[in-house]
């Protein structure tokens, strides 16, 4: 199986993003940094399993100025295993390969704040995508799609930790990758996303829209690839409760992260590890994301 399987078509993962301030409870549908190399390169026709191991940890909760403003003894830890099922068809649309995919996140969320602690384990909000379009122009690959985050994870408005967001998120995605699939050389990838959220009917809270990007640059020495990866998110519209803006600035969040990545091609199975350290954050937690990923063909 080719190296580019790890980046097939706009991958997203568990909905248990960092609990914080920005958006309702600081939760966003997409855990930033999930993708790195070869994001836009679809594999050949067939059925695939991509498995994502995820760990996020933070002990800092920042305010609108990026200063620590959390309650005493604040910490959040999220552990997830996210199997992703991908089927690439033999069909072509507008010259693009056609694929479909679904994710079933299994997550454990632990939050500690001000002397209170809560832990939740189970299935989070699943992600479905019946149409992924992928193009190839020599060594440059493109993907256009939209992921839908379905509110299947358990939720209770009084919980400190929840497995789901209790609202739908629709996320258009555009991604581009440039690399040589046949040999050593540089690899660069960029994944652009934009989130539209429905209202949480239990709280009448609508989290604002957000623009975000995952990116990576590396060199493939074949079979080892090393490089850097990161993400940037900026909330573009206000959070609202009962139609009224939340806080002075709409509770808008922003975060930037950067870190190393390593990928090794073990026979037909690509295995990748990446770490992103959040260098700055406003209205949300500031911490570290760790990913361990592998891809298999049925």
CORSULFEN-V726197 format. One record per residue. N is the residue number from 1. RES is the residue in three letters. SS is DSSP state (2 for helix, 1 for strand, 0 for the rest). PHI is phi in whole degrees, 0 to 359 (999 if undefined). OMEGA is omega in radians with two decimals (none if undefined). Layout:
N&RES&SS&PHI&OMEGA / N&RES&SS&PHI&OMEGA
This chain:
1&UNK&0&999&-3.04 / 2&UNK&0&289&3.08 / 3&UNK&2&303&-3.00 / 4&UNK&2&290&3.11 / 5&UNK&2&301&-3.10 / 6&UNK&2&298&-3.10 / 7&UNK&2&251&-3.01 / 8&UNK&0&299&2.85 / 9&UNK&0&45&2.84 / 10&UNK&0&54&-3.07 / 11&UNK&0&288&2.95 / 12&UNK&0&231&-3.09 / 13&UNK&0&224&-2.94 / 14&UNK&0&300&-3.12 / 15&UNK&0&275&3.14 / 16&UNK&0&277&3.09 / 17&UNK&0&285&-2.93 / 18&UNK&0&296&3.01 / 19&UNK&0&293&-3.11 / 20&UNK&0&198&-3.10 / 21&UNK&0&253&-3.05 / 22&UNK&0&297&-2.97 / 23&UNK&0&59&-3.04 / 24&UNK&2&295&-3.11 / 25&UNK&2&66&-3.13 / 26&UNK&2&76&-3.06 / 27&UNK&0&268&3.00 / 28&UNK&0&239&-3.04 / 29&UNK&0&295&-3.04 / 30&UNK&0&257&3.05 / 31&UNK&0&283&-3.00 / 32&UNK&0&303&3.13 / 33&UNK&0&90&-3.12 / 34&UNK&0&299&-3.08 / 35&UNK&0&249&-3.14 / 36&UNK&0&220&-3.04 / 37&UNK&0&278&3.00 / 38&UNK&0&46&-3.08 / 39&UNK&0&298&-2.97 / 40&UNK&0&262&-3.07 / 41&UNK&0&262&3.07 / 42&UNK&0&287&3.05 / 43&UNK&0&284&3.09 / 44&UNK&0&297&3.11 / 45&UNK&0&307&-3.11 / 46&UNK&1&152&3.14 / 47&UNK&1&243&-2.99 / 48&UNK&1&227&2.96 / 49&UNK&1&241&3.02 / 50&UNK&1&246&-3.10 / 51&UNK&1&249&-3.09 / 52&UNK&1&242&2.94 / 53&UNK&1&262&-2.99 / 54&UNK&1&226&3.03 / 55&UNK&1&218&3.06 / 56&UNK&1&236&3.12 / 57&UNK&1&220&3.12 / 58&UNK&1&205&3.03 / 59&UNK&1&231&-3.12 / 60&UNK&1&226&3.12 / 61&UNK&1&237&-2.98 / 62&UNK&1&262&3.10 / 63&UNK&0&267&-3.07 / 64&UNK&0&294&3.12 / 65&UNK&0&260&-3.13 / 66&UNK&0&81&3.12 / 67&UNK&0&266&3.13 / 68&UNK&1&297&-3.08 / 69&UNK&0&219&-3.06 / 70&UNK&0&283&3.05 / 71&UNK&0&290&3.12 / 72&UNK&0&302&3.07 / 73&UNK&0&58&-3.14 / 74&UNK&0&283&2.99 / 75&UNK&1&199&3.02 / 76&UNK&1&222&3.10 / 77&UNK&1&225&-3.13 / 78&UNK&1&234&3.06 / 79&UNK&1&240&-3.12 / 80&UNK&1&219&2.93 / 81&UNK&1&235&-2.98 / 82&UNK&1&236&3.00 / 83&UNK&1&286&3.13 / 84&UNK&1&239&-3.12 / 85&UNK&1&254&-3.07 / 86&UNK&1&234&3.02 / 87&UNK&1&236&3.09 / 88&UNK&1&258&-3.06 / 89&UNK&1&273&3.04 / 90&UNK&1&267&-3.08 / 91&UNK&1&279&3.06 / 92&UNK&1&234&3.05 / 93&UNK&1&227&-3.11 / 94&UNK&0&55&-3.13 / 95&UNK&0&80&-3.09 / 96&UNK&1&256&2.95 / 97&UNK&1&291&-3.08 / 98&UNK&1&246&3.12 / 99&UNK&1&223&3.05 / 100&UNK&1&216&-3.07 / 101&UNK&1&203&3.07 / 102&UNK&1&209&3.13 / 103&UNK&1&236&3.08 / 104&UNK&1&233&-3.07 / 105&UNK&1&285&3.01 / 106&UNK&1&247&-2.93 / 107&UNK&1&226&3.01 / 108&UNK&1&233&-3.11 / 109&UNK&1&244&3.11 / 110&UNK&1&234&-3.12 / 111&UNK&1&235&3.10 / 112&UNK&1&231&-3.11 / 113&UNK&1&206&3.04 / 114&UNK&0&58&3.13 / 115&UNK&0&90&3.09 / 116&UNK&1&263&3.14 / 117&UNK&1&218&3.08 / 118&UNK&1&213&3.13 / 119&UNK&1&231&3.10 / 120&UNK&1&228&-3.14 / 121&UNK&1&225&3.07 / 122&UNK&1&159&3.13 / 123&UNK&1&275&3.11 / 124&UNK&0&271&3.11 / 125&UNK&0&286&-3.12 / 126&UNK&0&286&-3.12 / 127&UNK&1&236&3.13 / 128&UNK&1&234&3.13 / 129&UNK&1&205&-3.09 / 130&UNK&1&279&-3.09 / 131&UNK&1&214&3.03 / 132&UNK&1&239&-3.14 / 133&UNK&1&249&-3.12 / 134&UNK&1&231&3.12 / 135&UNK&1&245&3.04 / 136&UNK&1&228&3.04 / 137&UNK&1&234&-3.03 / 138&UNK&0&58&-3.08 / 139&UNK&0&260&3.09 / 140&UNK&1&244&-3.05 / 141&UNK&1&237&-3.13 / 142&UNK&1&226&3.06 / 143&UNK&1&224&2.99 / 144&UNK&1&229&-3.08 / 145&UNK&1&194&2.99 / 146&UNK&1&216&3.11 / 147&UNK&1&266&3.11 / 148&UNK&1&242&3.13 / 149&UNK&1&262&-3.03 / 150&UNK&0&262&-3.06 / 151&UNK&0&284&-3.13 / 152&UNK&0&262&-3.13 / 153&UNK&0&286&-3.12 / 154&UNK&0&297&-3.08 / 155&UNK&0&210&3.00 / 156&UNK&0&214&-2.98 / 157&UNK&0&299&-3.13 / 158&UNK&0&270&-3.12 / 159&UNK&0&288&2.97 / 160&UNK&0&280&3.11 / 161&UNK&0&236&3.09 / 162&UNK&0&229&3.10 / 163&UNK&0&268&-3.13 / 164&UNK&0&227&-3.12 / 165&UNK&0&266&-3.11 / 166&UNK&0&67&2.98 / 167&UNK&0&206&3.13 / 168&UNK&0&273&3.00 / 169&UNK&1&231&3.08 / 170&UNK&1&248&-2.95 / 171&UNK&1&232&2.98 / 172&UNK&1&297&-3.07 / 173&UNK&1&225&2.94 / 174&UNK&1&232&-3.10 / 175&UNK&1&222&3.10 / 176&UNK&1&220&3.12 / 177&UNK&1&221&3.04 / 178&UNK&1&231&3.10 / 179&UNK&0&192&3.09 / 180&UNK&0&259&-3.09 / 181&UNK&0&296&-3.02 / 182&UNK&0&264&-3.07 / 183&UNK&0&191&-3.14 / 184&UNK&0&300&3.11 / 185&UNK&1&151&-3.13 / 186&UNK&1&286&3.05 / 187&UNK&1&226&3.04 / 188&UNK&1&225&-3.14 / 189&UNK&1&215&3.13 / 190&UNK&1&215&3.12 / 191&UNK&1&234&-3.12 / 192&UNK&1&257&-3.10 / 193&UNK&1&223&3.07 / 194&UNK&1&216&-3.02 / 195&UNK&1&256&2.97 / 196&UNK&1&243&-3.06 / 197&UNK&1&247&2.99 / 198&UNK&0&277&-3.10 / 199&UNK&0&276&2.98 / 200&UNK&1&282&-3.03 / 201&UNK&0&288&3.10 / 202&UNK&0&281&-3.08 / 203&UNK&0&236&-3.04 / 204&UNK&0&58&-3.12 / 205&UNK&1&256&3.04 / 206&UNK&1&244&3.10 / 207&UNK&0&289&-3.08 / 208&UNK&0&292&3.07 / 209&UNK&0&290&-3.10 / 210&UNK&1&215&3.01 / 211&UNK&1&255&3.13 / 212&UNK&1&208&-3.06 / 213&UNK&1&217&2.90 / 214&UNK&1&256&-3.12 / 215&UNK&1&211&3.12 / 216&UNK&1&201&3.02 / 217&UNK&1&218&-3.04 / 218&UNK&1&204&3.04 / 219&UNK&1&233&3.14 / 220&UNK&1&268&3.09 / 221&UNK&0&270&3.06 / 222&UNK&0&55&0.36 / 223&UNK&0&262&-3.07 / 224&UNK&1&260&3.07 / 225&UNK&1&236&3.11 / 226&UNK&1&228&-3.14 / 227&UNK&1&179&3.13 / 228&UNK&1&236&3.12 / 229&UNK&1&217&3.14 / 230&UNK&1&190&3.09 / 231&UNK&1&206&3.08 / 232&UNK&1&218&3.10 / 233&UNK&1&230&3.04 / 234&UNK&1&220&3.09 / 235&UNK&1&285&-2.98 / 236&UNK&0&254&3.10 / 237&UNK&0&232&-3.05 / 238&UNK&0&286&2.83 / 239&UNK&0&288&-3.14 / 240&UNK&1&222&3.02 / 241&UNK&1&238&-3.08 / 242&UNK&0&53&3.10 / 243&UNK&0&84&-3.12 / 244&UNK&1&258&-3.13 / 245&UNK&1&298&3.12 / 246&UNK&0&270&3.08 / 247&UNK&0&70&-3.08 / 248&UNK&0&284&-3.05 / 249&UNK&0&245&3.12 / 250&UNK&0&79&3.09 / 251&UNK&0&62&-3.06 / 252&UNK&0&286&-3.13 / 253&UNK&0&254&3.10 / 254&UNK&1&206&3.13 / 255&UNK&1&206&3.08 / 256&UNK&1&225&-3.10 / 257&UNK&1&221&-3.12 / 258&UNK&1&208&3.11 / 259&UNK&1&183&-3.08 / 260&UNK&1&272&3.02 / 261&UNK&1&219&3.08 / 262&UNK&1&221&3.05 / 263&UNK&1&229&3.12 / 264&UNK&1&229&3.12 / 265&UNK&1&269&-3.13 / 266&UNK&1&267&-3.05 / 267&UNK&0&67&3.12 / 268&UNK&0&265&-3.07 / 269&UNK&1&248&3.03 / 270&UNK&1&280&3.12 / 271&UNK&1&237&-3.07 / 272&UNK&1&230&3.02 / 273&UNK&1&234&3.09 / 274&UNK&1&216&3.13 / 275&UNK&1&227&3.08 / 276&UNK&1&238&3.10 / 277&UNK&1&260&-3.13 / 278&UNK&1&283&-3.07 / 279&UNK&1&282&3.10 / 280&UNK&1&208&3.13 / 281&UNK&1&200&3.03 / 282&UNK&1&230&3.13 / 283&UNK&0&55&3.09 / 284&UNK&0&191&3.10 / 285&UNK&1&289&3.04 / 286&UNK&1&232&-3.06 / 287&UNK&1&201&-3.05 / 288&UNK&1&222&3.06 / 289&UNK&1&246&3.11 / 290&UNK&1&232&-3.11 / 291&UNK&1&227&2.99 / 292&UNK&1&230&-2.98 / 293&UNK&1&230&3.05 / 294&UNK&1&212&-3.09 / 295&UNK&1&230&-3.10 / 296&UNK&1&223&3.04 / 297&UNK&1&254&3.12 / 298&UNK&0&288&none
